[in-house]
Amino acid sequence: MSLSILEFHCNNQLPSREEIETQCLKHGLYGRGIAIRESSGGDIIAWAKYGVDVTTPEALTQEWVARELTADPTTLVRVPHVFDAWIVSKPYFNLGFIVMEHIDLPDCDNGDSKLVAAAVQRLHRVEAPGPAPGPFGGGPTVHHFFEDWDSRIIYKTVKELEDHINGVSELY
């Protein structure tokens, strides 16, 4: 799949971005997500994830993985398709929103460990869209290994990242 043609799915039932922002912030600045309903108490039509650590590259990566898994008729793993994603600049921080497909499935419990392990193994087999580590479409690699979670370097290849980590580890 070409990196330049990735677009989000259309959902004409969604309220405006402003309405979604208002609904999310009613649940607090540090909420993780909310169900978006057709009307008050109506059916769930989407899920909105939001927060200071939610980014547009995350949404692009999620949509790319969702398409890769959807194209595999043998997979049992579902990743929600993305309908919209945006960033709102506040005075002291940015607030990101990802509005995605709602997949109505029960939560996992302790008895589901083998199913969860199989799902994680399947996700590990999804091939990256290109040689560069990081989000779909490019950008800094995000991992707790890096100070403040974001690398300050955009690596062109996994080898470049490995060489950098190995070089830093030799200093300590």
MIFI-512357 format. One line per 5 residues: their letters; for each residue x, y, z of C-alpha. Coordinates in steps of 0.1 Angstrom, whole numbers. Example, Ala and Ser with C-alpha at 12.3 -4.5 7.8 and 13.67 -1.06 7.14 Angstrom:
2
AS) 123:-45:78 ~ 137:-11:71
// end
This chain:
172
MSLSI) 0:0:0 ~ 14:34:-10 ~ 23:57:19 ~ 9:87:0 ~ -27:74:-5
LEFHC) -37:66:31 ~ -69:82:39 ~ -93:77:69 ~ -126:60:65 ~ -158:81:61
NNQLP) -185:81:87 ~ -212:106:79 ~ -230:100:112 ~ -202:116:133 ~ -208:149:150
SREEI) -185:178:143 ~ -150:179:157 ~ -160:207:180 ~ -189:186:194 ~ -166:156:199
ETQCL) -140:178:217 ~ -167:191:240 ~ -180:156:247 ~ -145:143:255 ~ -136:172:277
KHGLY) -168:167:298 ~ -150:135:309 ~ -119:155:320 ~ -86:164:304 ~ -70:132:315
GRGIA) -97:108:302 ~ -86:82:277 ~ -116:79:255 ~ -154:80:252 ~ -181:63:231
IRESS) -197:86:205 ~ -234:78:202 ~ -260:85:175 ~ -280:106:199 ~ -283:108:237
GGDII) -284:72:248 ~ -284:59:212 ~ -262:33:196 ~ -225:37:197 ~ -212:48:163
AWAKY) -176:54:171 ~ -149:56:198 ~ -129:88:205 ~ -95:85:221 ~ -80:118:233
GVDVT) -52:131:254 ~ -20:151:255 ~ -1:120:242 ~ -25:112:213 ~ -10:121:179
TPEAL) -19:122:142 ~ 10:98:134 ~ -5:74:159 ~ -38:75:140 ~ -20:70:106
TQEWV) -2:40:120 ~ -34:25:135 ~ -52:29:102 ~ -23:13:83 ~ -23:-17:107
ARELT) -61:-20:105 ~ -59:-22:67 ~ -31:-47:68 ~ -51:-70:91 ~ -84:-65:73
ADPTT) -66:-76:41 ~ -56:-109:57 ~ -87:-132:57 ~ -70:-157:81 ~ -65:-132:110
LVRVP) -88:-130:140 ~ -72:-98:153 ~ -93:-66:148 ~ -79:-31:149 ~ -104:-2:146
HVFDA) -103:18:114 ~ -98:55:119 ~ -125:80:108 ~ -107:112:118 ~ -77:126:137
WIVSK) -66:161:147 ~ -46:181:172 ~ -59:211:191 ~ -33:236:203 ~ -40:248:239
PYFNL) -19:275:256 ~ 4:250:274 ~ 0:218:255 ~ -15:200:225 ~ -45:178:228
GFIVM) -49:150:202 ~ -81:132:191 ~ -85:100:172 ~ -121:90:162 ~ -123:54:153
EHIDL) -145:25:145 ~ -162:10:176 ~ -156:-28:178 ~ -182:-43:202 ~ -164:-71:219
PDCDN) -162:-82:256 ~ -132:-72:277 ~ -105:-98:282 ~ -101:-116:315 ~ -74:-139:330
GDSKL) -88:-168:310 ~ -80:-152:277 ~ -42:-151:281 ~ -36:-176:252 ~ -59:-156:229
VAAAV) -41:-123:239 ~ -7:-139:233 ~ -18:-151:199 ~ -31:-116:190 ~ 2:-100:201
QRLHR) 21:-125:180 ~ -1:-117:150 ~ 6:-80:155 ~ 43:-86:156 ~ 41:-102:122
VEAPG) 27:-71:106 ~ 54:-58:83 ~ 64:-22:85 ~ 55:-1:55 ~ 91:10:49
PAPGP) 126:6:63 ~ 124:35:88 ~ 114:29:124 ~ 87:51:137 ~ 51:60:129
FGGGP) 35:55:95 ~ 45:83:72 ~ 77:91:91 ~ 86:110:123 ~ 104:104:155
TVHHF) 104:69:171 ~ 83:69:203 ~ 94:45:231 ~ 100:48:268 ~ 137:41:260
FEDWD) 140:78:249 ~ 140:107:273 ~ 104:122:272 ~ 95:91:250 ~ 103:108:216
SRIIY) 137:103:199 ~ 153:135:190 ~ 166:119:157 ~ 145:106:129 ~ 161:73:119
KTVKE) 161:63:82 ~ 166:26:90 ~ 164:2:119 ~ 202:-4:116 ~ 208:34:121
LEDHI) 187:32:153 ~ 206:1:165 ~ 240:17:158 ~ 230:48:177 ~ 217:27:207
NGVSE) 249:6:207 ~ 271:36:204 ~ 253:53:234 ~ 255:20:254 ~ 293:19:250
LY) 295:53:267 ~ 280:38:299
// end
